[in-house]
């Protein structure tokens, strides 16, 4: 994690900085895309269903997550994230970068699995970003699916890591009520350079 992350694609299954509730005072690397226990090896992991995001409303029922959400939760540390937007006039897809007004690091709630590669014996923490319904700003930006990551405010981080009942966890999985800034950026999904992990990918465009 030495190289700065300006943009990452979940489909590359990157390792990102997290704090997990088994070691609440440690920042460590975990791999994006939760792998449940029935995934046996890396070959199956590559082909497994898209578990980059987990919807808060169904996380206690979905097979990939229901065995993990009560026991294995964490915080993903970021200073911003990208969301798609559909231009209602042209119909074109656009991208926006969302960040705190003071550009400080903040935390996103994740569910994780301490996955075991049954061919090698390697244990690897893999995670999904939890999503909620969009708040007012994200309803305007992510204006088709109207979703957003679960933002865990500083005051709720300890509660998120230590909650031990379904009711406590559900009470924390709500749309973010704080303030964000946002601006339109180069369309990441249409980038043809093959390298989107560069500073200018976050730069504002007209």
Order of alpha helices (4+ residues) and beta strands (2+ residues): beta-beta-alpha-beta-alpha-beta-beta-beta-beta-beta-alpha-beta-alpha-alpha-beta
